Amino acid sequence: MAVNGRLDCFALGDVLQVLSLRRASGIVRISGDCAQGEIHLEAGAPVRAGTEGGEAGEDAFFLLLRNSRGEFTFHSQDDLSTTTEATEEAGTPMPRGTEITRRLDALLLQAAHMQTSAST
């Protein structure tokens, strides 16, 4: 299953929640106004993240969530294992330090708190 869209129509947090509910495994590739990078999902849970700017783990996750414009593409694990094009699009395996251990709901709550704190 490949899914793509624009971040001004579908917020990345909303996309991640839908993928979490579907317990999807694969890679979300984000190209946005704040950062470009990837979030890797296993059974709907974010397990790794990294940006082209070198941010990794939760720092990368929060930076990618800040994108309000741009595009996202999700390639499921099935797509990645059967399609050369999707594998090339998804990028290379992420290095150590990119791991995420907290649940998606906790990450999204912290992101909302960070956004609220920044605007006051």
N, CA, C and O atoms as a GROMACS GRO file, in nm:
protein
  480
    1MET      N    1   0.084  -0.118   0.000
    1MET     CA    2   0.000   0.000   0.000
    1MET      C    3   0.089   0.124   0.000
    1MET      O    4   0.166   0.145   0.093
    2ALA      N    5   0.078   0.205  -0.101
    2ALA     CA    6   0.148   0.332  -0.106
    2ALA      C    7   0.043   0.443  -0.093
    2ALA      O    8  -0.062   0.439  -0.157
    3VAL      N    9   0.073   0.542  -0.010
    3VAL     CA   10  -0.017   0.654   0.013
    3VAL      C   11   0.066   0.780   0.007
    3VAL      O   12   0.176   0.786   0.061
    4ASN      N   13   0.013   0.882  -0.059
    4ASN     CA   14   0.083   1.010  -0.059
    4ASN      C   15  -0.017   1.124  -0.050
    4ASN      O   16  -0.136   1.107  -0.077
    5GLY      N   17   0.033   1.240  -0.012
    5GLY     CA   18  -0.054   1.355   0.000
    5GLY      C   19   0.024   1.480   0.034
    5GLY      O   20   0.146   1.478   0.048
    6ARG      N   21  -0.050   1.588   0.046
    6ARG     CA   22   0.009   1.718   0.079
    6ARG      C   23  -0.012   1.748   0.226
    6ARG      O   24  -0.119   1.722   0.281
    7LEU      N   25   0.090   1.803   0.290
    7LEU     CA   26   0.083   1.832   0.433
    7LEU      C   27  -0.011   1.948   0.466
    7LEU      O   28  -0.054   1.960   0.580
    8ASP      N   29  -0.042   2.032   0.369
    8ASP     CA   30  -0.139   2.139   0.397
    8ASP      C   31  -0.283   2.085   0.394
    8ASP      O   32  -0.375   2.154   0.438
    9CYS      N   33  -0.302   1.963   0.343
    9CYS     CA   34  -0.433   1.897   0.345
    9CYS      C   35  -0.445   1.795   0.457
    9CYS      O   36  -0.551   1.780   0.518
   10PHE      N   37  -0.336   1.726   0.485
   10PHE     CA   38  -0.333   1.622   0.588
   10PHE      C   39  -0.212   1.644   0.676
   10PHE      O   40  -0.098   1.626   0.633
   11ALA      N   41  -0.234   1.685   0.800
   11ALA     CA   42  -0.124   1.706   0.894
   11ALA      C   43  -0.054   1.573   0.919
   11ALA      O   44  -0.118   1.468   0.926
   12LEU      N   45   0.078   1.578   0.932
   12LEU     CA   46   0.157   1.457   0.951
   12LEU      C   47   0.112   1.378   1.074
   12LEU      O   48   0.109   1.256   1.071
   13GLY      N   49   0.078   1.447   1.181
   13GLY     CA   50   0.030   1.379   1.302
   13GLY      C   51  -0.096   1.299   1.274
   13GLY      O   52  -0.112   1.189   1.326
   14ASP      N   53  -0.186   1.353   1.193
   14ASP     CA   54  -0.309   1.283   1.157
   14ASP      C   55  -0.277   1.160   1.072
   14ASP      O   56  -0.335   1.053   1.092
   15VAL      N   57  -0.186   1.176   0.978
   15VAL     CA   58  -0.147   1.064   0.892
   15VAL      C   59  -0.088   0.952   0.977
   15VAL      O   60  -0.121   0.835   0.958
   16LEU      N   61  -0.001   0.988   1.071
   16LEU     CA   62   0.061   0.887   1.157
   16LEU      C   63  -0.043   0.816   1.244
   16LEU      O   64  -0.030   0.696   1.270
   17GLN      N   65  -0.144   0.889   1.290
   17GLN     CA   66  -0.249   0.826   1.371
   17GLN      C   67  -0.328   0.724   1.290
   17GLN      O   68  -0.361   0.616   1.340
   18VAL      N   69  -0.359   0.757   1.165
   18VAL     CA   70  -0.431   0.662   1.079
   18VAL      C   71  -0.346   0.538   1.054
   18VAL      O   72  -0.395   0.426   1.063
   19LEU      N   73  -0.218   0.559   1.024
   19LEU     CA   74  -0.128   0.445   1.002
   19LEU      C   75  -0.113   0.362   1.129
   19LEU      O   76  -0.100   0.240   1.122
   20SER      N   77  -0.115   0.427   1.244
   20SER     CA   78  -0.106   0.356   1.370
   20SER      C   79  -0.231   0.269   1.392
   20SER      O   80  -0.220   0.154   1.432
   21LEU      N   81  -0.348   0.326   1.365
   21LEU     CA   82  -0.472   0.250   1.380
   21LEU      C   83  -0.475   0.129   1.287
   21LEU      O   84  -0.533   0.026   1.321
   22ARG      N   85  -0.415   0.142   1.171
   22ARG     CA   86  -0.408   0.031   1.075
   22ARG      C   87  -0.294  -0.065   1.106
   22ARG      O   88  -0.278  -0.168   1.040
   23ARG      N   89  -0.213  -0.030   1.208
   23ARG     CA   90  -0.096  -0.108   1.247
   23ARG      C   91  -0.004  -0.132   1.127
   23ARG      O   92   0.049  -0.241   1.106
   24ALA      N   93   0.014  -0.024   1.049
   24ALA     CA   94   0.093  -0.031   0.927
   24ALA      C   95   0.243  -0.033   0.958
   24ALA      O   96   0.290   0.031   1.052
   25SER      N   97   0.316  -0.107   0.877
   25SER     CA   98   0.462  -0.110   0.885
   25SER      C   99   0.515  -0.058   0.752
   25SER      O  100   0.467  -0.097   0.646
   26GLY      N  101   0.615   0.029   0.760
   26GLY     CA  102   0.674   0.085   0.639
   26GLY      C  103   0.746   0.214   0.670
   26GLY      O  104   0.788   0.238   0.784
   27ILE      N  105   0.760   0.298   0.569
   27ILE     CA  106   0.836   0.422   0.582
   27ILE      C  107   0.752   0.539   0.532
   27ILE      O  108   0.696   0.534   0.423
   28VAL      N  109   0.744   0.644   0.615
   28VAL     CA  110   0.682   0.770   0.574
   28VAL      C  111   0.797   0.864   0.538
   28VAL      O  112   0.881   0.895   0.621
   29ARG      N  113   0.800   0.908   0.414
   29ARG     CA  114   0.902   1.000   0.365
   29ARG      C  115   0.838   1.138   0.357
   29ARG      O  116   0.732   1.154   0.296
   30ILE      N  117   0.901   1.238   0.419
   30ILE     CA  118   0.845   1.372   0.428
   30ILE      C  119   0.938   1.471   0.360
   30ILE      O  120   1.059   1.472   0.385
   31SER      N  121   0.881   1.555   0.275
   31SER     CA  122   0.956   1.665   0.214
   31SER      C  123   0.874   1.790   0.241
   31SER      O  124   0.775   1.816   0.173
   32GLY      N  125   0.917   1.868   0.340
   32GLY     CA  126   0.835   1.980   0.383
   32GLY      C  127   0.908   2.111   0.392
   32GLY      O  128   1.024   2.124   0.353
   33ASP      N  129   0.837   2.211   0.445
   33ASP     CA  130   0.891   2.345   0.456
   33ASP      C  131   0.990   2.361   0.570
   33ASP      O  132   1.069   2.455   0.569
   34CYS      N  133   0.989   2.271   0.669
   34CYS     CA  134   1.083   2.278   0.781
   34CYS      C  135   1.196   2.176   0.768
   34CYS      O  136   1.311   2.206   0.803
   35ALA      N  137   1.164   2.058   0.718
   35ALA     CA  138   1.265   1.952   0.713
   35ALA      C  139   1.223   1.843   0.615
   35ALA      O  140   1.105   1.829   0.580
   36GLN      N  141   1.321   1.768   0.571
   36GLN     CA  142   1.300   1.650   0.488
   36GLN      C  143   1.356   1.530   0.564
   36GLN      O  144   1.462   1.539   0.626
   37GLY      N  145   1.283   1.418   0.558
   37GLY     CA  146   1.333   1.301   0.627
   37GLY      C  147   1.237   1.185   0.622
   37GLY      O  148   1.146   1.182   0.539
   38GLU      N  149   1.258   1.089   0.712
   38GLU     CA  150   1.180   0.966   0.714
   38GLU      C  151   1.141   0.930   0.856
   38GLU      O  152   1.214   0.956   0.952
   39ILE      N  153   1.024   0.867   0.868
   39ILE     CA  154   0.981   0.805   0.993
   39ILE      C  155   0.949   0.659   0.958
   39ILE      O  156   0.868   0.632   0.870
   40HIS      N  157   1.013   0.566   1.028
   40HIS     CA  158   0.991   0.423   1.006
   40HIS      C  159   0.888   0.374   1.107
   40HIS      O  160   0.898   0.404   1.226
   41LEU      N  161   0.792   0.298   1.059
   41LEU     CA  162   0.685   0.244   1.143
   41LEU      C  163   0.691   0.092   1.145
   41LEU      O  164   0.719   0.028   1.043
   42GLU      N  165   0.665   0.035   1.261
   42GLU     CA  166   0.648  -0.110   1.275
   42GLU      C  167   0.519  -0.133   1.351
   42GLU      O  168   0.505  -0.090   1.466
   43ALA      N  169   0.424  -0.201   1.288
   43ALA     CA  170   0.292  -0.227   1.346
   43ALA      C  171   0.229  -0.097   1.397
   43ALA      O  172   0.166  -0.096   1.503
   44GLY      N  173   0.245   0.010   1.321
   44GLY     CA  174   0.185   0.139   1.354
   44GLY      C  175   0.264   0.226   1.449
   44GLY      O  176   0.228   0.342   1.469
   45ALA      N  177   0.370   0.174   1.507
   45ALA     CA  178   0.449   0.250   1.605
   45ALA      C  179   0.573   0.310   1.538
   45ALA      O  180   0.642   0.241   1.463
   46PRO      N  181   0.600   0.437   1.565
   46PRO     CA  182   0.725   0.495   1.513
   46PRO      C  183   0.844   0.433   1.586
   46PRO      O  184   0.849   0.431   1.709
   47VAL      N  185   0.940   0.382   1.510
   47VAL     CA  186   1.055   0.316   1.570
   47VAL      C  187   1.188   0.384   1.538
   47VAL      O  188   1.285   0.367   1.611
   48ARG      N  189   1.192   0.461   1.430
   48ARG     CA  190   1.313   0.535   1.391
   48ARG      C  191   1.272   0.659   1.313
   48ARG      O  192   1.169   0.661   1.247
   49ALA      N  193   1.355   0.761   1.322
   49ALA     CA  194   1.333   0.882   1.243
   49ALA      C  195   1.466   0.949   1.218
   49ALA      O  196   1.558   0.941   1.299
   50GLY      N  197   1.475   1.015   1.105
   50GLY     CA  198   1.595   1.090   1.071
   50GLY      C  199   1.564   1.195   0.966
   50GLY      O  200   1.471   1.179   0.887
   51THR      N  201   1.643   1.301   0.966
   51THR     CA  202   1.625   1.406   0.866
   51THR      C  203   1.751   1.418   0.782
   51THR      O  204   1.858   1.371   0.820
   52GLU      N  205   1.736   1.482   0.668
   52GLU     CA  206   1.851   1.507   0.581
   52GLU      C  207   1.948   1.604   0.647
   52GLU      O  208   2.065   1.608   0.609
   53GLY      N  209   1.900   1.681   0.744
   53GLY     CA  210   1.986   1.775   0.815
   53GLY      C  211   2.067   1.712   0.927
   53GLY      O  212   2.149   1.779   0.989
   54GLY      N  213   2.045   1.582   0.952
   54GLY     CA  214   2.122   1.510   1.052
   54GLY      C  215   2.055   1.489   1.186
   54GLY      O  216   2.111   1.423   1.273
   55GLU      N  217   1.934   1.545   1.205
   55GLU     CA  218   1.862   1.518   1.329
   55GLU      C  219   1.820   1.372   1.329
   55GLU      O  220   1.796   1.313   1.224
   56ALA      N  221   1.812   1.314   1.450
   56ALA     CA  222   1.780   1.172   1.459
   56ALA      C  223   1.687   1.145   1.577
   56ALA      O  224   1.679   1.224   1.671
   57GLY      N  225   1.618   1.032   1.570
   57GLY     CA  226   1.532   0.990   1.680
   57GLY      C  227   1.417   1.085   1.703
   57GLY      O  228   1.356   1.136   1.608
   58GLU      N  229   1.386   1.110   1.830
   58GLU     CA  230   1.273   1.196   1.865
   58GLU      C  231   1.293   1.339   1.817
   58GLU      O  232   1.196   1.404   1.779
   59ASP      N  233   1.417   1.389   1.818
   59ASP     CA  234   1.442   1.525   1.767
   59ASP      C  235   1.398   1.535   1.621
   59ASP      O  236   1.335   1.633   1.582
   60ALA      N  237   1.432   1.435   1.542
   60ALA     CA  238   1.391   1.433   1.402
   60ALA      C  239   1.239   1.422   1.390
   60ALA      O  240   1.178   1.491   1.309
   61PHE      N  241   1.180   1.336   1.471
   61PHE     CA  242   1.035   1.317   1.469
   61PHE      C  243   0.964   1.451   1.493
   61PHE      O  244   0.873   1.488   1.418
   62PHE      N  245   1.005   1.523   1.598
   62PHE     CA  246   0.940   1.651   1.630
   62PHE      C  247   0.963   1.755   1.521
   62PHE      O  248   0.872   1.832   1.489
   63LEU      N  249   1.081   1.758   1.463
   63LEU     CA  250   1.109   1.853   1.355
   63LEU      C  251   1.023   1.821   1.233
   63LEU      O  252   0.968   1.912   1.172
   64LEU      N  253   1.011   1.696   1.198
   64LEU     CA  254   0.929   1.658   1.083
   64LEU      C  255   0.782   1.692   1.106
   64LEU      O  256   0.712   1.730   1.012
   65LEU      N  257   0.734   1.679   1.230
   65LEU     CA  258   0.595   1.714   1.262
   65LEU      C  259   0.568   1.864   1.242
   65LEU      O  260   0.453   1.903   1.220
   66ARG      N  261   0.670   1.947   1.250
   66ARG     CA  262   0.652   2.092   1.234
   66ARG      C  263   0.620   2.133   1.091
   66ARG      O  264   0.575   2.245   1.068
   67ASN      N  265   0.641   2.045   0.994
   67ASN     CA  266   0.611   2.077   0.855
   67ASN      C  267   0.462   2.102   0.838
   67ASN      O  268   0.379   2.017   0.871
   68SER      N  269   0.428   2.218   0.785
   68SER     CA  270   0.287   2.246   0.757
   68SER      C  271   0.260   2.249   0.607
   68SER      O  272   0.145   2.246   0.564
   69ARG      N  273   0.365   2.256   0.528
   69ARG     CA  274   0.354   2.252   0.382
   69ARG      C  275   0.455   2.152   0.330
   69ARG      O  276   0.560   2.130   0.390
   70GLY      N  277   0.423   2.093   0.219
   70GLY     CA  278   0.510   1.994   0.158
   70GLY      C  279   0.432   1.868   0.127
   70GLY      O  280   0.310   1.871   0.113
   71GLU      N  281   0.504   1.757   0.116
   71GLU     CA  282   0.440   1.632   0.077
   71GLU      C  283   0.489   1.517   0.163
   71GLU      O  284   0.598   1.522   0.220
   72PHE      N  285   0.407   1.413   0.172
   72PHE     CA  286   0.447   1.290   0.238
   72PHE      C  287   0.414   1.173   0.146
   72PHE      O  288   0.322   1.180   0.065
   73THR      N  289   0.489   1.067   0.161
   73THR     CA  290   0.463   0.941   0.092
   73THR      C  291   0.485   0.829   0.192
   73THR      O  292   0.587   0.826   0.261
   74PHE      N  293   0.391   0.737   0.198
   74PHE     CA  294   0.406   0.618   0.281
   74PHE      C  295   0.417   0.497   0.191
   74PHE      O  296   0.334   0.476   0.103
   75HIS      N  297   0.522   0.417   0.213
   75HIS     CA  298   0.539   0.290   0.144
   75HIS      C  299   0.531   0.180   0.249
   75HIS      O  300   0.609   0.179   0.344
   76SER      N  301   0.435   0.089   0.232
   76SER     CA  302   0.421  -0.020   0.327
   76SER      C  303   0.538  -0.116   0.316
   76SER      O  304   0.610  -0.117   0.216
   77GLN      N  305   0.556  -0.197   0.419
   77GLN     CA  306   0.664  -0.296   0.419
   77GLN      C  307   0.648  -0.391   0.300
   77GLN      O  308   0.748  -0.434   0.241
   78ASP      N  309   0.524  -0.425   0.265
   78ASP     CA  310   0.501  -0.512   0.149
   78ASP      C  311   0.551  -0.447   0.021
   78ASP      O  312   0.613  -0.513  -0.062
   79ASP      N  313   0.525  -0.316   0.005
   79ASP     CA  314   0.574  -0.245  -0.113
   79ASP      C  315   0.726  -0.245  -0.116
   79ASP      O  316   0.787  -0.267  -0.221
   80LEU      N  317   0.786  -0.222  -0.001
   80LEU     CA  318   0.932  -0.212   0.006
   80LEU      C  319   0.999  -0.344  -0.028
   80LEU      O  320   1.107  -0.346  -0.086
   81SER      N  321   0.936  -0.454   0.009
   81SER     CA  322   0.999  -0.583  -0.016
   81SER      C  323   0.976  -0.634  -0.157
   81SER      O  324   1.048  -0.723  -0.203
   82THR      N  325   0.876  -0.580  -0.228
   82THR     CA  326   0.846  -0.631  -0.362
   82THR      C  327   0.878  -0.534  -0.474
   82THR      O  328   0.876  -0.574  -0.591
   83THR      N  329   0.907  -0.409  -0.442
   83THR     CA  330   0.926  -0.310  -0.547
   83THR      C  331   1.061  -0.242  -0.536
   83THR      O  332   1.091  -0.178  -0.435
   84THR      N  333   1.142  -0.256  -0.637
   84THR     CA  334   1.273  -0.191  -0.638
   84THR      C  335   1.259  -0.040  -0.633
   84THR      O  336   1.333   0.027  -0.561
   85GLU      N  337   1.164   0.014  -0.707
   85GLU     CA  338   1.143   0.159  -0.710
   85GLU      C  339   1.109   0.213  -0.572
   85GLU      O  340   1.163   0.315  -0.531
   86ALA      N  341   1.020   0.146  -0.500
   86ALA     CA  342   0.981   0.190  -0.366
   86ALA      C  343   1.100   0.183  -0.271
   86ALA      O  344   1.117   0.272  -0.188
   87THR      N  345   1.182   0.079  -0.282
   87THR     CA  346   1.299   0.065  -0.196
   87THR      C  347   1.396   0.179  -0.221
   87THR      O  348   1.450   0.236  -0.126
   88GLU      N  349   1.419   0.212  -0.346
   88GLU     CA  350   1.509   0.323  -0.378
   88GLU      C  351   1.451   0.454  -0.329
   88GLU      O  352   1.525   0.539  -0.278
   89GLU      N  353   1.321   0.472  -0.343
   89GLU     CA  354   1.253   0.595  -0.297
   89GLU      C  355   1.263   0.608  -0.146
   89GLU      O  356   1.277   0.719  -0.094
   90ALA      N  357   1.254   0.498  -0.076
   90ALA     CA  358   1.250   0.500   0.069
   90ALA      C  359   1.383   0.536   0.131
   90ALA      O  360   1.387   0.584   0.245
   91GLY      N  361   1.491   0.516   0.062
   91GLY     CA  362   1.622   0.553   0.115
   91GLY      C  363   1.694   0.434   0.177
   91GLY      O  364   1.652   0.319   0.163
   92THR      N  365   1.803   0.465   0.245
   92THR     CA  366   1.887   0.361   0.301
   92THR      C  367   1.851   0.337   0.447
   92THR      O  368   1.785   0.421   0.509
   93PRO      N  369   1.894   0.223   0.503
   93PRO     CA  370   1.866   0.198   0.645
   93PRO      C  371   1.924   0.309   0.732
   93PRO      O  372   2.028   0.367   0.700
   94MET      N  373   1.857   0.337   0.842
   94MET     CA  374   1.901   0.445   0.930
   94MET      C  375   2.007   0.397   1.028
   94MET      O  376   2.004   0.283   1.074
   95PRO      N  377   2.102   0.484   1.059
   95PRO     CA  378   2.208   0.447   1.153
   95PRO      C  379   2.160   0.447   1.297
   95PRO      O  380   2.048   0.488   1.327
   96ARG      N  381   2.246   0.400   1.386
   96ARG     CA  382   2.217   0.402   1.530
   96ARG      C  383   2.186   0.544   1.576
   96ARG      O  384   2.232   0.641   1.515
   97GLY      N  385   2.109   0.556   1.682
   97GLY     CA  386   2.076   0.687   1.736
   97GLY      C  387   1.947   0.743   1.679
   97GLY      O  388   1.902   0.850   1.721
   98THR      N  389   1.888   0.672   1.584
   98THR     CA  390   1.764   0.719   1.523
   98THR      C  391   1.642   0.655   1.586
   98THR      O  392   1.529   0.683   1.546
   99GLU      N  393   1.664   0.568   1.686
   99GLU     CA  394   1.554   0.493   1.746
   99GLU      C  395   1.457   0.581   1.824
   99GLU      O  396   1.495   0.683   1.883
  100ILE      N  397   1.332   0.539   1.823
  100ILE     CA  398   1.226   0.603   1.902
  100ILE      C  399   1.167   0.494   1.990
  100ILE      O  400   1.133   0.386   1.940
  101THR      N  401   1.155   0.521   2.119
  101THR     CA  402   1.104   0.419   2.211
  101THR      C  403   0.967   0.452   2.270
  101THR      O  404   0.899   0.364   2.321
  102ARG      N  405   0.927   0.579   2.261
  102ARG     CA  406   0.797   0.616   2.319
  102ARG      C  407   0.683   0.590   2.222
  102ARG      O  408   0.703   0.585   2.101
  103ARG      N  409   0.564   0.573   2.278
  103ARG     CA  410   0.444   0.550   2.198
  103ARG      C  411   0.405   0.676   2.120
  103ARG      O  412   0.438   0.788   2.159
  104LEU      N  413   0.334   0.654   2.009
  104LEU     CA  414   0.292   0.765   1.924
  104LEU      C  415   0.208   0.866   2.000
  104LEU      O  416   0.229   0.986   1.984
  105ASP      N  417   0.114   0.820   2.082
  105ASP     CA  418   0.028   0.916   2.153
  105ASP      C  419   0.108   1.005   2.246
  105ASP      O  420   0.079   1.124   2.257
  106ALA      N  421   0.210   0.951   2.312
  106ALA     CA  422   0.295   1.032   2.401
  106ALA      C  423   0.376   1.134   2.320
  106ALA      O  424   0.393   1.248   2.362
  107LEU      N  425   0.425   1.091   2.204
  107LEU     CA  426   0.502   1.182   2.119
  107LEU      C  427   0.415   1.296   2.067
  107LEU      O  428   0.458   1.412   2.065
  108LEU      N  429   0.293   1.264   2.025
  108LEU     CA  430   0.203   1.367   1.973
  108LEU      C  431   0.160   1.464   2.082
  108LEU      O  432   0.146   1.583   2.056
  109LEU      N  433   0.138   1.414   2.203
  109LEU     CA  434   0.105   1.504   2.315
  109LEU      C  435   0.221   1.598   2.345
  109LEU      O  436   0.200   1.717   2.369
  110GLN      N  437   0.343   1.545   2.345
  110GLN     CA  438   0.459   1.631   2.370
  110GLN      C  439   0.474   1.734   2.258
  110GLN      O  440   0.505   1.850   2.285
  111ALA      N  441   0.452   1.693   2.134
  111ALA     CA  442   0.461   1.786   2.022
  111ALA      C  443   0.360   1.899   2.036
  111ALA      O  444   0.392   2.015   2.011
  112ALA      N  445   0.237   1.865   2.077
  112ALA     CA  446   0.135   1.968   2.099
  112ALA      C  447   0.175   2.062   2.211
  112ALA      O  448   0.156   2.183   2.202
  113HIS      N  449   0.231   2.006   2.318
  113HIS     CA  450   0.278   2.088   2.430
  113HIS      C  451   0.392   2.180   2.385
  113HIS      O  452   0.396   2.298   2.421
  114MET      N  453   0.484   2.127   2.306
  114MET     CA  454   0.596   2.208   2.256
  114MET      C  455   0.545   2.322   2.168
  114MET      O  456   0.596   2.434   2.176
  115GLN      N  457   0.445   2.294   2.085
  115GLN     CA  458   0.390   2.396   1.997
  115GLN      C  459   0.319   2.504   2.078
  115GLN      O  460   0.331   2.623   2.048
  116THR      N  461   0.244   2.464   2.181
  116THR     CA  462   0.174   2.559   2.266
  116THR      C  463   0.274   2.646   2.343
  116THR      O  464   0.256   2.767   2.354
  117SER      N  465   0.379   2.584   2.396
  117SER     CA  466   0.481   2.657   2.470
  117SER      C  467   0.553   2.758   2.381
  117SER      O  468   0.586   2.868   2.426
  118ALA      N  469   0.576   2.722   2.256
  118ALA     CA  470   0.648   2.810   2.163
  118ALA      C  471   0.564   2.930   2.123
  118ALA      O  472   0.619   3.036   2.092
  119SER      N  473   0.431   2.915   2.123
  119SER     CA  474   0.345   3.026   2.080
  119SER      C  475   0.309   3.122   2.191
  119SER      O  476   0.248   3.226   2.166
  120THR      N  477   0.347   3.090   2.316
  120THR     CA  478   0.315   3.182   2.427
  120THR      C  479   0.436   3.256   2.473
  120THR      O  480   0.428   3.337   2.565
   0.00000   0.00000   0.00000
